[in-house]
Amino acid sequence: MDERNKPVTRKVKGMRRTIARRMHESLSETAQLTLHTRLEIPELVAFKKENSVSYTDLFLKASAVALRDNPSLNATMIDNTINVYATVNIGVAVALDEGLMVPVIENVEQKTLEEIAKERKVLIEKTQTGQLSSEEVTSGTFTVSNLGMYPVDGFTPILNPPQVALLGIGRIQELPRVISGDIQNVPVVHLSLTIDHRAVDGAPGGEFLKELKNVLEDPERLRD
Protein backbone atom coordinates (compact mmCIF):
# COMPACT_ATOMS: atom_id res chain seq x y z
CA MET A 1 0.00 0.00 0.00
CA ASP A 2 1.19 3.49 -0.84
CA GLU A 3 2.38 5.02 2.45
CA ARG A 4 0.67 8.26 1.50
CA ASN A 5 -2.65 6.40 1.55
CA LYS A 6 -2.13 4.75 4.92
CA PRO A 7 -5.36 5.10 6.92
CA VAL A 8 -5.65 6.76 10.28
CA THR A 9 -7.15 4.17 12.62
CA ARG A 10 -8.92 4.55 15.93
CA LYS A 11 -10.80 2.27 18.26
CA VAL A 12 -14.56 2.59 18.41
CA LYS A 13 -15.05 3.44 22.08
CA GLY A 14 -16.78 5.80 24.46
CA MET A 15 -19.71 7.75 23.06
CA ARG A 16 -19.07 6.50 19.51
CA ARG A 17 -19.26 2.90 20.68
CA THR A 18 -22.51 3.55 22.56
CA ILE A 19 -24.03 5.23 19.50
CA ALA A 20 -22.92 2.36 17.26
CA ARG A 21 -24.52 -0.17 19.60
CA ARG A 22 -27.78 1.74 19.96
CA MET A 23 -28.16 2.41 16.24
CA HIS A 24 -27.50 -1.27 15.43
CA GLU A 25 -30.04 -2.32 18.05
CA SER A 26 -32.54 0.21 16.69
CA LEU A 27 -32.37 -1.22 13.18
CA SER A 28 -32.20 -4.87 14.22
CA GLU A 29 -34.86 -4.88 16.95
CA THR A 30 -37.56 -2.57 15.52
CA ALA A 31 -39.67 -2.56 12.35
CA GLN A 32 -38.87 0.85 10.91
CA LEU A 33 -41.05 2.54 8.29
CA THR A 34 -40.34 6.05 7.01
CA LEU A 35 -43.05 8.28 5.54
CA HIS A 36 -41.93 11.23 3.41
CA THR A 37 -43.79 14.41 2.58
CA ARG A 38 -42.96 17.78 1.03
CA LEU A 39 -44.71 20.85 2.39
CA GLU A 40 -45.02 24.41 1.15
CA ILE A 41 -44.45 26.69 4.15
CA PRO A 42 -44.67 30.37 3.11
CA GLU A 43 -46.79 31.13 6.18
CA LEU A 44 -44.21 29.59 8.51
CA VAL A 45 -41.35 31.52 6.89
CA ALA A 46 -43.27 34.77 7.30
CA PHE A 47 -44.13 33.88 10.91
CA LYS A 48 -40.49 33.19 11.76
CA LYS A 49 -39.43 36.61 10.47
CA GLU A 50 -41.72 38.16 13.08
CA ASN A 51 -40.49 36.02 15.98
CA SER A 52 -37.05 35.57 17.55
CA VAL A 53 -37.02 31.78 17.42
CA SER A 54 -35.39 29.17 15.18
CA TYR A 55 -37.04 26.79 12.74
CA THR A 56 -36.15 23.98 15.14
CA ASP A 57 -38.17 25.70 17.87
CA LEU A 58 -41.12 26.08 15.49
CA PHE A 59 -41.01 22.42 14.47
CA LEU A 60 -40.73 21.32 18.11
CA LYS A 61 -43.89 23.23 19.03
CA ALA A 62 -45.70 22.15 15.86
CA SER A 63 -44.85 18.51 16.57
CA ALA A 64 -46.23 18.82 20.10
CA VAL A 65 -49.46 20.33 18.78
CA ALA A 66 -49.82 17.56 16.17
CA LEU A 67 -49.09 14.87 18.77
CA ARG A 68 -52.00 16.03 20.92
CA ASP A 69 -54.36 14.67 18.24
CA ASN A 70 -52.11 11.70 17.42
CA PRO A 71 -51.00 10.36 20.81
CA SER A 72 -50.09 6.90 19.50
CA LEU A 73 -46.85 8.43 18.19
CA ASN A 74 -46.03 9.99 21.55
CA ALA A 75 -45.04 6.64 22.95
CA THR A 76 -42.38 4.09 23.76
CA MET A 77 -42.32 0.32 23.32
CA ILE A 78 -40.55 -1.70 26.01
CA ASP A 79 -40.73 -5.49 26.36
CA ASN A 80 -43.73 -5.79 24.02
CA THR A 81 -45.59 -3.13 25.98
CA ILE A 82 -46.65 0.12 24.30
CA ASN A 83 -46.63 3.11 26.64
CA VAL A 84 -48.57 6.18 25.43
CA TYR A 85 -47.81 9.39 27.34
CA ALA A 86 -50.02 12.33 28.23
CA THR A 87 -47.20 14.88 28.11
CA VAL A 88 -44.91 15.50 25.13
CA ASN A 89 -41.19 15.27 25.94
CA ILE A 90 -39.25 15.87 22.73
CA GLY A 91 -35.62 14.93 22.23
CA VAL A 92 -33.56 17.27 20.05
CA ALA A 93 -30.67 15.69 18.16
CA VAL A 94 -27.43 17.64 18.81
CA ALA A 95 -24.26 16.84 16.86
CA LEU A 96 -20.93 16.75 18.71
CA ASP A 97 -17.45 15.89 17.47
CA GLU A 98 -17.68 12.57 19.32
CA GLY A 99 -21.18 11.72 18.11
CA LEU A 100 -24.84 12.52 18.62
CA MET A 101 -26.67 13.39 21.83
CA VAL A 102 -30.43 13.84 22.23
CA PRO A 103 -31.30 16.10 25.19
CA VAL A 104 -35.00 16.32 26.02
CA ILE A 105 -37.33 19.29 26.42
CA GLU A 106 -40.16 18.15 28.66
CA ASN A 107 -43.82 19.21 28.46
CA VAL A 108 -43.33 20.94 25.10
CA GLU A 109 -47.09 21.17 24.55
CA GLN A 110 -47.39 23.39 27.63
CA LYS A 111 -44.55 25.78 26.77
CA THR A 112 -44.50 28.95 24.71
CA LEU A 113 -42.18 29.30 21.73
CA GLU A 114 -39.97 31.62 23.75
CA GLU A 115 -39.72 29.10 26.59
CA ILE A 116 -38.90 26.30 24.14
CA ALA A 117 -36.18 28.41 22.48
CA LYS A 118 -34.63 29.36 25.82
CA GLU A 119 -34.63 25.79 27.15
CA ARG A 120 -33.24 24.37 23.91
CA LYS A 121 -30.29 26.78 24.04
CA VAL A 122 -29.57 25.82 27.66
CA LEU A 123 -29.71 22.12 26.81
CA ILE A 124 -27.39 22.56 23.82
CA GLU A 125 -24.86 24.35 26.02
CA LYS A 126 -25.09 21.59 28.64
CA THR A 127 -24.69 18.99 25.91
CA GLN A 128 -21.57 20.67 24.54
CA THR A 129 -20.03 20.97 28.02
CA GLY A 130 -20.95 17.46 29.15
CA GLN A 131 -23.29 18.63 31.92
CA LEU A 132 -26.49 16.79 30.95
CA SER A 133 -28.18 14.73 33.66
CA SER A 134 -29.46 11.21 33.03
CA GLU A 135 -33.06 12.46 33.16
CA GLU A 136 -32.33 15.01 30.44
CA VAL A 137 -31.49 12.29 27.91
CA THR A 138 -33.82 9.45 28.92
CA SER A 139 -37.25 11.07 29.42
CA GLY A 140 -38.06 11.56 25.72
CA THR A 141 -41.33 10.36 24.17
CA PHE A 142 -40.63 11.66 20.61
CA THR A 143 -37.57 13.00 18.78
CA VAL A 144 -36.90 15.72 16.20
CA SER A 145 -33.74 15.72 14.07
CA ASN A 146 -33.13 18.84 11.98
CA LEU A 147 -30.52 18.74 9.19
CA GLY A 148 -31.91 21.84 7.53
CA MET A 149 -28.71 23.78 8.15
CA TYR A 150 -26.93 21.45 5.69
CA PRO A 151 -27.53 20.86 1.95
CA VAL A 152 -29.77 17.91 2.81
CA ASP A 153 -33.16 17.77 1.11
CA GLY A 154 -34.41 14.74 3.02
CA PHE A 155 -33.15 11.68 4.85
CA THR A 156 -34.29 8.49 6.56
CA PRO A 157 -33.90 9.02 10.33
CA ILE A 158 -33.23 6.04 12.59
CA LEU A 159 -35.49 5.60 15.61
CA ASN A 160 -34.27 6.55 19.07
CA PRO A 161 -35.40 3.48 21.08
CA PRO A 162 -37.58 2.90 22.96
CA GLN A 163 -39.48 5.75 21.27
CA VAL A 164 -41.78 4.70 18.41
CA ALA A 165 -41.52 7.84 16.23
CA LEU A 166 -38.97 10.39 15.04
CA LEU A 167 -39.37 13.40 12.75
CA GLY A 168 -36.55 14.34 10.36
CA ILE A 169 -36.39 17.84 8.84
CA GLY A 170 -34.51 18.72 5.65
CA ARG A 171 -33.47 22.12 4.35
CA ILE A 172 -35.96 24.78 3.27
CA GLN A 173 -35.70 25.52 -0.45
CA GLU A 174 -37.30 28.05 -2.78
CA LEU A 175 -38.90 26.01 -5.56
CA PRO A 176 -40.94 27.23 -8.54
CA ARG A 177 -44.70 26.75 -8.60
CA VAL A 178 -47.45 27.98 -10.92
CA ILE A 179 -49.81 30.27 -8.97
CA SER A 180 -52.69 31.94 -10.80
CA GLY A 181 -50.90 31.43 -14.10
CA ASP A 182 -47.60 32.91 -12.89
CA ILE A 183 -44.42 31.09 -11.88
CA GLN A 184 -43.47 31.98 -8.33
CA ASN A 185 -40.87 30.65 -5.92
CA VAL A 186 -42.35 29.05 -2.82
CA PRO A 187 -40.45 27.88 0.30
CA VAL A 188 -40.65 24.09 0.60
CA VAL A 189 -39.42 21.65 3.27
CA HIS A 190 -39.03 17.87 3.12
CA LEU A 191 -40.14 15.99 6.25
CA SER A 192 -39.46 12.34 7.06
CA LEU A 193 -41.36 10.52 9.80
CA THR A 194 -39.91 7.20 10.92
CA ILE A 195 -42.19 4.97 12.98
CA ASP A 196 -41.85 1.60 14.65
CA HIS A 197 -44.35 -0.49 12.69
CA ARG A 198 -44.64 -2.89 15.61
CA ALA A 199 -46.38 -0.16 17.61
CA VAL A 200 -47.74 2.27 15.01
CA ASP A 201 -49.24 1.70 11.57
CA GLY A 202 -48.77 3.90 8.52
CA ALA A 203 -52.21 5.51 8.78
CA PRO A 204 -51.60 7.17 12.19
CA GLY A 205 -48.25 8.33 10.85
CA GLY A 206 -50.01 9.86 7.86
CA GLU A 207 -52.56 11.52 10.15
CA PHE A 208 -49.74 13.04 12.20
CA LEU A 209 -48.11 14.48 9.07
CA LYS A 210 -51.51 15.80 7.93
CA GLU A 211 -52.06 17.60 11.22
CA LEU A 212 -48.47 18.86 11.21
CA LYS A 213 -49.12 20.32 7.76
CA ASN A 214 -52.26 22.05 9.07
CA VAL A 215 -50.32 23.58 11.95
CA LEU A 216 -47.45 24.80 9.75
CA GLU A 217 -49.96 26.39 7.36
CA ASP A 218 -51.54 28.23 10.29
CA PRO A 219 -48.55 29.09 12.51
CA GLU A 220 -50.60 31.33 14.76
CA ARG A 221 -51.58 28.05 16.42
CA LEU A 222 -47.99 27.86 17.66
CA ARG A 223 -48.71 30.73 20.06
CA ASP A 224 -51.05 28.52 22.11
Buried (B, 14 or more C-beta within 10 A) or exposed (E): EEEEEEEEEEEEEEBBEEBEEBBEEBEEEBEBBBBBBEBBBBBBBEBBEEBEBBBBBBBBBBBBBBBEEBBBBBBBBEEEEBEEBEBBBBBBBBEEEEBBBBBBBBBBBEBEBEBBBBBBEEBBEBBEEEEBEEEBBEBBBBBBBBBBEEEBBBBEBBBBBBBBBBBBBBBBBEEEEEEEEEEEEBBBBBBBBBBBBBBBEEEBBBBBBEBBBBBBBEBEBBEE
